Amino acid sequence: MKSKVPGMTFSPEPLAVRFDADSFWVDLDDGRTLGVPLAWFPRLVHATPEQRAAVCLSRDGLHWDEIDEDTSVAGLRAGKGDQTRPAKAAARRRTLTKTTK
């Protein structure tokens, strides 16, 4: 999204977040919807539906206070998930969790 200030650009702002079994979906104020694999965010994989629903949306991105998870729209658009552990390990943990329940 272009800024009215020359030389500056801004990420679109998140309007809403919803979840399905394997992904979360972020509606942006520019009309796009981003689909994001939950495996990218281990804290969200292991969060309860109530914890996932308790997201705070801001110009800076998405924040889940109770599970200490933050991400920016720019990071999601760039394909960046949780940067604290490898995505393969998070995906493997989710598969193990699903098969053991």
Secondary structure, DSSP 8 states (H G I E B T S, - for coil): -B-SSTT-B----EEEEEE-SSEEEEEETTS-EEEEEGGG-HHHHTS-HHHHH--EEETTEEEETTTTEEE-HHHHHTT---TTS-HHHHHHHHHHHHHH-
